[in-house]
Amino acid sequence: MRRDTRFRPEAFELLALVAFISTVLTLLVGGLRMTPRTLGFIVRETGPFLMLFLGVGVVANVLFRLRPAGALRQYLQSLRSPSWLFLTLRIWVAGVLILYAYTWLKVAIPLLNERLWDAELARLDQTIHAGLSPSRFLVALCEGTPLLWLLDNVYAIWLPMTMSGAGFFAMTLSPRARAQFFFSYVMIWTLGVWTYVALPALGPALAYPWEWTTVHAELPRAFETQALLMGNYEKIVESRTTGVLRAGFNPSLGVAAMPSLHVGILVLLLLWCFRRARSLAALFLAALMLTFLGSIVTGWHYAVDAYVGGVLAYVSFAASSRVSLHLPDPEEIPRPRTPLQGVGP
């Protein structure tokens, strides 16, 4: 039987393309000049970064497959396959497109939706936690303890930590698992950034900075980054009245709190661990718990942001199981046949 060699766009590519086009159209309607230079910026700034973490994913897969015997050989053989390499290129392109959509939408939020929801989110946080603010409670509980230093530093390494995890699943052996994982990855970033646009919020430490004055010295990484982002945010807000973006603004420094994709991405990776790499689940569970606590203690997020991020992760994970079923999965464990399977009436 002749194999069908026609090119077939995968669901993750279509979703990334829709996210890219919808972002460009939205920003054009909003009055922003989206020239080819905006795409060039993303390719230049994130293209090598994405390729680096896909390479990290290969190394992680090699280490993961040292046992049992034979697993590594099969993986190394796949690295030379033209179809495997072509899928890698397609994943990279989709990654660039979704990062374009995420970056430019997030930084342009003040120009698209001036309403801030911090007051409502702070009240909701207290309401669902029996009248107690998780931010105030955890800051008071951790103040003066080494836990603040730990949470500050763990939160600061979130990006390389999660990108390494994403690289691991994006560069696994199974073409089906690779395409399905990247669909879920593109989907959570897409759902997350459009939720940012619908419900803009600065986050507790930026909206209510006086609540963190007693722990500034104990959270140096968080407050240094928050000051950087707030300075960039103010440049964007200023352009609402001047009509001109001030020189020196950085598209990569957008501000948004709802939902917490710091938590959401780790929930997604944990779910994928349960599906494809259970031995890594404990590692990502620990990272998830520390990141959740860190997101509140550092004031980046309200607790409810994390809950919504977790829901988006589950929705993205569940949807991924319905796509790319035509691709092979050499690692799939066949289900045992029952005595009645294959028996006619």
Secondary structure in CASP SS format (residue, H / E / C, confidence):
PFRMAT SS
TARGET T0000
AUTHOR 0000-0000-0000
METHOD secondary structure of the structure
MODEL  1
M C 1.00
R C 1.00
R C 1.00
D C 1.00
T C 1.00
R C 1.00
F C 1.00
R C 1.00
P C 1.00
E C 1.00
A H 1.00
F H 1.00
E H 1.00
L H 1.00
L H 1.00
A H 1.00
L H 1.00
V H 1.00
A H 1.00
F H 1.00
I H 1.00
S H 1.00
T H 1.00
V H 1.00
L H 1.00
T H 1.00
L H 1.00
L H 1.00
V H 1.00
G C 1.00
G C 1.00
L C 1.00
R C 1.00
M C 1.00
T C 1.00
P H 1.00
R H 1.00
T H 1.00
L H 1.00
G H 1.00
F H 1.00
I H 1.00
V H 1.00
R H 1.00
E H 1.00
T H 1.00
G H 1.00
P H 1.00
F H 1.00
L H 1.00
M H 1.00
L H 1.00
F H 1.00
L H 1.00
G H 1.00
V H 1.00
G H 1.00
V H 1.00
V H 1.00
A H 1.00
N H 1.00
V H 1.00
L H 1.00
F H 1.00
R C 1.00
L C 1.00
R C 1.00
P C 1.00
A C 1.00
G C 1.00
A H 1.00
L H 1.00
R H 1.00
Q H 1.00
Y H 1.00
L H 1.00
Q H 1.00
S H 1.00
L C 1.00
R C 1.00
S C 1.00
P H 1.00
S H 1.00
W H 1.00
L H 1.00
F H 1.00
L H 1.00
T H 1.00
L H 1.00
R H 1.00
I H 1.00
W H 1.00
V H 1.00
A H 1.00
G H 1.00
V H 1.00
L H 1.00
I H 1.00
L H 1.00
Y H 1.00
A H 1.00
Y H 1.00
T H 1.00
W H 1.00
L H 1.00
K H 1.00
V H 1.00
A C 1.00
I H 1.00
P H 1.00
L H 1.00
L H 1.00
N C 1.00
E C 1.00
R C 1.00
L C 1.00
W C 1.00
D H 1.00
A H 1.00
E H 1.00
L H 1.00
A H 1.00
R H 1.00
L H 1.00
D H 1.00
Q H 1.00
T H 1.00
I H 1.00
H C 1.00
A C 1.00
G C 1.00
L C 1.00
S C 1.00
P H 1.00
S H 1.00
R H 1.00
F H 1.00
L H 1.00
V H 1.00
A H 1.00
L H 1.00
C H 1.00
E C 1.00
G C 1.00
T C 1.00
P H 1.00
L H 1.00
L H 1.00
W H 1.00
L H 1.00
L H 1.00
D H 1.00
N H 1.00
V H 1.00
Y H 1.00
A H 1.00
I C 1.00
W H 1.00
L H 1.00
P H 1.00
M H 1.00
T H 1.00
M H 1.00
S H 1.00
G H 1.00
A H 1.00
G H 1.00
F H 1.00
F H 1.00
A H 1.00
M C 1.00
T C 1.00
L C 1.00
S C 1.00
P H 1.00
R H 1.00
A H 1.00
R H 1.00
A H 1.00
Q H 1.00
F H 1.00
F H 1.00
F H 1.00
S H 1.00
Y H 1.00
V H 1.00
M H 1.00
I H 1.00
W H 1.00
T H 1.00
L H 1.00
G H 1.00
V H 1.00
W H 1.00
T H 1.00
Y H 1.00
V H 1.00
A H 1.00
L C 1.00
P C 1.00
A C 1.00
L C 1.00
G C 1.00
P H 1.00
A H 1.00
L H 1.00
A H 1.00
Y C 1.00
P H 1.00
W H 1.00
E H 1.00
W H 1.00
T H 1.00
T H 1.00
V H 1.00
H H 1.00
A H 1.00
E H 1.00
L C 1.00
P H 1.00
R H 1.00
A H 1.00
F H 1.00
E H 1.00
T H 1.00
Q H 1.00
A H 1.00
L H 1.00
L H 1.00
M H 1.00
G H 1.00
N H 1.00
Y H 1.00
E H 1.00
K H 1.00
I H 1.00
V H 1.00
E H 1.00
S H 1.00
R H 1.00
T H 1.00
T H 1.00
G C 1.00
V C 1.00
L C 1.00
R C 1.00
A C 1.00
G C 1.00
F C 1.00
N C 1.00
P C 1.00
S C 1.00
L C 1.00
G C 1.00
V C 1.00
A C 1.00
A C 1.00
M C 1.00
P C 1.00
S C 1.00
L H 1.00
H H 1.00
V H 1.00
G H 1.00
I H 1.00
L H 1.00
V H 1.00
L H 1.00
L H 1.00
L H 1.00
L H 1.00
W H 1.00
C H 1.00
F H 1.00
R H 1.00
R H 1.00
A C 1.00
R H 1.00
S H 1.00
L H 1.00
A H 1.00
A H 1.00
L H 1.00
F H 1.00
L H 1.00
A H 1.00
A H 1.00
L H 1.00
M H 1.00
L H 1.00
T H 1.00
F H 1.00
L H 1.00
G H 1.00
S H 1.00
I H 1.00
V H 1.00
T C 1.00
G C 1.00
W C 1.00
H C 1.00
Y C 1.00
A H 1.00
V H 1.00
D H 1.00
A H 1.00
Y H 1.00
V H 1.00
G H 1.00
G H 1.00
V H 1.00
L H 1.00
A H 1.00
Y H 1.00
V H 1.00
S H 1.00
F H 1.00
A H 1.00
A H 1.00
S H 1.00
S C 1.00
R C 1.00
V C 1.00
S C 1.00
L C 1.00
H C 1.00
L C 1.00
P C 1.00
D C 1.00
P C 1.00
E C 1.00
E C 1.00
I C 1.00
P C 1.00
R C 1.00
P C 1.00
R C 1.00
T C 1.00
P C 1.00
L C 1.00
Q C 1.00
G C 1.00
V C 1.00
G C 1.00
P C 1.00
END
